[in-house]
Amino acid sequence: MEVLIIEDEQLGAEKLMRLLKAIDNSIEIVGNTRSIKSSVEWLMENKHPDIILMDIELTDGQSFEIFNHVTIKSMVIFTTSYDEYALQAFKVNSVDYLLKPIKKEELKNALDKYQAWQQKFSAPSLDITHLINELKQQQVKTFRSRFLVKQGQKLLSVETSDIAYLYAEGRLSYFICRDKQKFVLDYTIEELEQMLDPQQFYRANRAFLIHIKAVAQIHNFFNGKLKLDLQPATDKEVLISREKATEFKEWMGK
């Protein structure tokens, strides 16, 4: 049995190698790649192995991206740090997963599963793309919980729950805390939008990201727009476009 390990952490890869040899010394480990780029290159240049042990989070992104560049002809067993209950459905699919820290017994069961499903895996009826998409949807994305910012000559950790709103001004981004403190951030508003929980923060317009608790009042404005009063108050006009007004109201009402 030939196995390719896609794992960006050296200790994690070495542990997998030891476990595989302990389970079956005849297993041949044909390679260890550590990124999407190197994995795609390896798979394009080499004969695909029987099994790929594939970490979901790699140095340059999520390993699902590999499938967009090369057709995988191997059995794939994902390794992940995500909650086992969120991925429980994949216990019964030919694409399996192993929850870190990986245990020898679970790895053995996954290899046994390969033996049992070997013929079905190569059958045209198995939709691996569908299974991968389902696995993506099962993941629970984590969001930024704090920022480390400068306050004079010292550094201060600020919880995102203490932030009232963030805004862009020129080339800089700032955030205002509930106690009116103001700090600068080395991120764009677009980057911050991806970091923050959309249940708590809403992209009001190009300049503003607002926390739901910072909305003091909502006013109807010209042409179907909405005007917001924020707390703490800002001297900047914060408007919601007519196109986003319904979406914003739904977000506020959740």
C-alpha positions as CSV (number, residue, x, y, z in Angstrom):
1,M,0.0,0.0,0.0
2,E,1.4,3.4,-1.0
3,V,0.6,6.5,1.1
4,L,1.3,10.2,0.4
5,I,1.2,12.4,3.5
6,I,0.1,16.1,3.0
7,E,0.9,17.7,6.4
8,D,2.6,21.1,7.0
9,E,3.7,20.3,10.5
10,Q,6.9,18.2,10.6
11,L,6.1,16.6,14.0
12,G,2.6,15.7,12.7
13,A,4.0,14.1,9.6
14,E,6.6,12.2,11.5
15,K,3.9,10.9,13.9
16,L,1.8,9.7,11.0
17,M,4.8,7.9,9.5
18,R,5.4,6.1,12.8
19,L,1.8,5.1,13.2
20,L,1.6,3.8,9.6
21,K,4.7,1.6,10.0
22,A,3.4,0.4,13.4
23,I,0.1,-0.7,11.8
24,D,1.7,-2.3,8.7
25,N,5.4,-2.3,8.1
26,S,4.9,-3.0,4.4
27,I,3.2,0.4,3.9
28,E,5.3,2.5,1.6
29,I,5.3,6.3,2.3
30,V,6.0,7.8,-1.1
31,G,6.2,11.4,0.0
32,N,5.4,14.3,2.4
33,T,4.2,17.6,1.0
34,R,3.5,20.6,3.1
35,S,1.5,23.1,1.0
36,I,-1.1,23.3,-1.7
37,K,1.5,24.3,-4.3
38,S,3.9,21.5,-3.5
39,S,1.1,18.9,-3.3
40,V,-0.3,19.9,-6.7
41,E,3.2,19.7,-8.2
42,W,3.9,16.3,-6.6
43,L,0.5,14.9,-7.8
44,M,1.1,16.2,-11.4
45,E,4.6,14.7,-11.6
46,N,4.1,11.3,-9.8
47,K,1.9,8.3,-10.0
48,H,-0.9,8.7,-7.5
49,P,-0.7,6.5,-4.4
50,D,-3.4,4.2,-3.0
51,I,-4.1,6.6,-0.1
52,I,-3.5,10.3,0.6
53,L,-3.5,11.4,4.3
54,M,-4.5,15.1,3.8
55,D,-4.4,17.8,6.4
56,I,-7.2,20.4,5.9
57,E,-5.3,23.5,7.1
58,L,-2.0,24.0,5.2
59,T,0.5,26.8,5.2
60,D,-1.0,28.4,2.1
61,G,-4.7,27.7,2.6
62,Q,-7.1,24.8,2.8
63,S,-6.2,21.6,1.1
64,F,-9.6,21.5,-0.7
65,E,-7.9,23.9,-3.2
66,I,-5.7,21.0,-4.4
67,F,-8.8,19.4,-6.0
68,N,-9.3,22.5,-8.2
69,H,-5.9,22.0,-9.8
70,V,-5.5,18.2,-10.2
71,T,-7.9,15.2,-10.4
72,I,-7.2,13.0,-7.4
73,K,-7.1,9.3,-8.2
74,S,-6.4,8.2,-4.7
75,M,-8.4,7.4,-1.6
76,V,-8.4,10.6,0.5
77,I,-8.5,10.5,4.3
78,F,-8.6,14.0,5.8
79,T,-6.9,14.9,9.0
80,T,-8.5,17.8,10.9
81,S,-8.6,19.6,14.2
82,Y,-12.3,20.4,13.9
83,D,-15.0,19.1,16.2
84,E,-15.7,15.4,15.7
85,Y,-19.5,15.9,16.0
86,A,-19.5,18.4,13.2
87,L,-18.0,15.8,10.9
88,Q,-19.7,12.7,12.3
89,A,-21.5,12.0,9.0
90,F,-18.3,11.3,7.2
91,K,-17.8,8.1,9.3
92,V,-20.0,6.3,6.8
93,N,-18.5,7.8,3.6
94,S,-15.6,6.5,1.6
95,V,-13.8,9.8,2.2
96,D,-13.0,9.5,5.9
97,Y,-11.4,11.9,8.4
98,L,-9.2,11.6,11.4
99,L,-9.5,14.0,14.3
100,K,-6.2,15.3,15.7
101,P,-4.4,14.2,17.8
102,I,-4.6,11.1,15.6
103,K,-4.9,7.7,17.4
104,K,-3.4,4.5,16.1
105,E,-6.7,2.6,16.3
106,E,-8.6,5.3,14.3
107,L,-5.9,5.3,11.6
108,K,-6.0,1.6,11.4
109,N,-9.8,1.7,11.0
110,A,-9.4,4.2,8.2
111,L,-6.9,2.0,6.4
112,D,-9.2,-1.0,6.8
113,K,-12.0,1.1,5.3
114,Y,-9.8,1.7,2.3
115,Q,-9.5,-2.1,1.8
116,A,-13.3,-2.5,2.1
117,W,-14.1,0.4,-0.2
118,Q,-11.3,0.0,-2.7
119,Q,-13.5,-1.1,-5.7
120,K,-16.3,1.3,-4.9
121,F,-13.9,4.3,-4.6
122,S,-12.9,3.9,-8.3
123,A,-16.4,3.4,-9.4
124,P,-17.9,6.3,-11.5
125,S,-20.9,6.4,-9.2
126,L,-18.9,7.8,-6.3
127,D,-19.1,11.6,-6.3
128,I,-15.9,12.7,-4.5
129,T,-16.5,16.4,-5.3
130,H,-19.9,16.3,-3.6
131,L,-18.4,14.7,-0.5
132,I,-15.6,17.4,-0.4
133,N,-18.2,20.2,-0.7
134,E,-20.2,18.7,2.2
135,L,-17.0,18.5,4.3
136,K,-16.3,22.1,3.6
137,Q,-19.8,23.1,4.8
138,Q,-19.4,21.1,8.0
139,Q,-16.4,23.1,9.1
140,V,-16.9,25.7,11.8
141,K,-15.0,28.8,10.9
142,T,-13.3,30.6,13.8
143,F,-13.2,34.4,14.0
144,R,-10.9,36.8,15.5
145,S,-11.5,37.2,19.3
146,R,-9.0,40.0,20.0
147,F,-6.5,42.4,18.5
148,L,-3.0,43.4,19.8
149,V,-2.7,47.2,19.5
150,K,-0.3,49.9,20.4
151,Q,-1.1,52.3,23.3
152,G,1.8,54.7,23.6
153,Q,4.9,52.7,24.3
154,K,3.1,49.5,25.3
155,L,0.9,46.9,23.7
156,L,-2.7,46.2,24.6
157,S,-4.9,43.3,23.9
158,V,-8.5,44.4,23.0
159,E,-11.4,41.9,22.9
160,T,-13.5,42.2,19.7
161,S,-16.5,42.1,21.9
162,D,-15.4,45.5,23.3
163,I,-15.2,47.1,19.8
164,A,-18.2,49.3,18.8
165,Y,-17.2,49.8,15.2
166,L,-14.3,49.9,12.8
167,Y,-13.7,52.3,9.9
168,A,-11.3,53.2,7.1
169,E,-9.9,56.7,6.7
170,G,-7.4,57.3,4.0
171,R,-5.0,54.3,4.0
172,L,-5.5,53.5,7.6
173,S,-8.1,51.5,9.6
174,Y,-9.3,52.4,13.1
175,F,-11.6,50.9,15.7
176,I,-13.6,52.6,18.4
177,C,-14.2,50.8,21.7
178,R,-17.4,51.1,23.7
179,D,-15.4,53.3,26.2
180,K,-14.6,55.6,23.2
181,Q,-10.9,54.6,23.0
182,K,-9.5,54.8,19.5
183,F,-6.9,52.5,18.0
184,V,-5.2,52.0,14.6
185,L,-5.1,48.6,12.9
186,D,-2.7,47.3,10.2
187,Y,-5.5,45.7,8.2
188,T,-7.8,46.9,5.5
189,I,-11.6,46.9,6.1
190,E,-11.9,44.1,3.6
191,E,-9.4,42.0,5.6
192,L,-11.2,42.9,8.9
193,E,-14.5,41.9,7.5
194,Q,-13.2,38.3,6.9
195,M,-11.7,38.2,10.4
196,L,-14.8,39.2,12.3
197,D,-18.0,37.2,13.1
198,P,-20.7,38.3,10.6
199,Q,-23.3,37.6,13.3
200,Q,-21.8,40.4,15.4
201,F,-20.2,42.7,12.8
202,Y,-21.9,44.1,9.6
203,R,-20.2,45.9,6.7
204,A,-22.4,48.9,6.5
205,N,-20.6,50.5,3.6
206,R,-17.1,50.9,2.1
207,A,-15.8,52.6,5.3
208,F,-17.6,51.1,8.3
209,L,-17.8,47.7,10.0
210,I,-20.2,48.0,12.9
211,H,-21.0,45.8,15.9
212,I,-24.7,45.1,16.4
213,K,-24.7,46.6,19.9
214,A,-23.3,49.9,18.5
215,V,-26.5,50.7,16.6
216,A,-28.3,53.2,18.7
217,Q,-31.0,54.3,16.2
218,I,-32.0,53.6,12.6
219,H,-33.5,56.3,10.5
220,N,-35.2,56.2,7.0
221,F,-33.2,58.3,4.6
222,F,-33.4,59.5,1.0
223,N,-33.9,57.1,-1.8
224,G,-34.6,54.1,0.4
225,K,-31.3,54.4,2.3
226,L,-30.9,54.0,6.1
227,K,-29.0,56.3,8.3
228,L,-27.5,55.0,11.5
229,D,-26.8,56.6,14.8
230,L,-23.9,54.8,16.5
231,Q,-22.8,54.6,20.2
232,P,-20.3,56.0,20.8
233,A,-21.3,58.8,18.5
234,T,-19.3,59.5,15.3
235,D,-19.1,62.8,13.4
236,K,-19.1,60.7,10.2
237,E,-22.3,59.9,8.3
238,V,-23.0,56.2,8.4
239,L,-25.4,55.2,5.6
240,I,-26.8,51.8,4.4
241,S,-27.5,51.7,0.7
242,R,-31.0,51.0,-0.6
243,E,-29.7,47.7,-2.0
244,K,-28.4,46.6,1.4
245,A,-31.3,48.0,3.5
246,T,-33.4,44.8,3.6
247,E,-30.3,42.6,4.4
248,F,-29.3,45.0,7.2
249,K,-32.8,44.9,8.8
250,E,-32.7,41.1,8.6
251,W,-29.3,41.1,10.3
252,M,-30.5,43.4,13.0
253,G,-33.5,41.2,13.6
254,K,-31.7,37.9,14.0
